[in-house]
C-alpha cells in the first residue's frame, strides 16, 4: 500500500513538473513579446522623429504620411509608464507639429 502511494506521488509529480515548467515559461514569453513590441514602436518613433531636420524637403504626401505615422504611434506611447509617456509624447507632439506646420506652409505657397 505504501509503495502504491509513492508510485502515485511520483506519477503525479511527473505530470505536474512539465505543466509547471510550461506555466513558468508563459511570463517569460509575455515579457519577451512585450519587449519586442516596445522595440518595434521605439524603432518607428526614432525613424519618424529623426526626419524633422529635413521636413522642408519632403513633398506634401510624404509629410501627410509622417503625420499619419505619428498619429499611429500615439496609442502605443499612451500605454507607457508616466515618466516615459511624458517624454515620448512631448517629442512626438513636437515632431507631428513641425510636419503639420511645414505641410500647412507648403499648402499656402501654392495659393
N, C-alpha and C positions, 0 to 999 in steps of 0.2 A: 504494500500500500504506500509506504514511504517513497519507494522508487518511482511509483506512478506519479506522485506529486512532483518529484524532482524532474521527471521526464516532461510532465505537463508544464512546469515552470520554464524549463529550458526551451520547449517548443514555443511558449508564449513570448519569451524574451527574443527568440529567434525571429518571430514575426514583428514584434514591436520595434526592434532595433532598426531594421531598414526603413520602416514607416517614420520613425522619429528622425532618422538621418535625412530623409526626404523632406520632412516638415521643417527641419532646421535649415535646409538649403533655400527654402522659399524666401525668407527675408533677405538673404544674400542676393538672390536673383532680382528681387524687387529693388534693392539698393543699387545693384549694378544697372538695372534698367533705368532707374531714376537718374543715375549718374550719366548714362548715355543720353537721356533726354535733355539733361542740363547742358551737356557739351554741345548738343545739336542746336539749341536755341542760342547758346553763347556764341557759337560759330556764326550763325545767321546775324546776330546782334553786331558782332565785330565787323562782319562783312558789310552790313548796311551802313553802320555809323562811321566806317573808315573812309567812306567816299565823300564826306562833306567838303573837303578841300577842292574837289573837282565839280562841285554842284553846278557851277555856271556853264560847264562844258557839256552837260547832259541835255538830251532832247527832252521835249515835254513828255513823251511816252516813257522814257527812262525815269524821269522824275516821278511820274504817276506810279510807276512800278515800285520805286523806292518807298514812296509814301504808303502804298499798299502793304509792302513788306514790314514797314514799321508798325502799321495797324495790326498785322497778324502776330507780331511779337508781344503786343500789349497783354493779352490774356495769360501768356506764359510767365511774363515778368510779374504780373499781379499775384501769382501764386508763391512768390519767394518770401523769405522772412523779411521783417520790416526794414532792416538796415540795407540789405541787398536791393530790396524793392525800391527804396528811395533813391539810391544811387543810379540804378539802371533806368528807372522811369524818368528821372531827370535828364539823363543823357539821351534817352530815346525821344523824349519830347523836343529836346533841342535839335536833334537830327531831323526829325519829322518837320519841325517848324521851319528849319532852314530850307529843306526841299520844297515845302509848300510856298515859302516866300519867293524862292527862285522861280518856281512854276508860275506863280502869280505875276512876277515881274516879266517873265517871257511872254505871258499872255497879253500883258499891257503893251509890250513892244510891238506886237502885231497890229494893234488898233490904230 
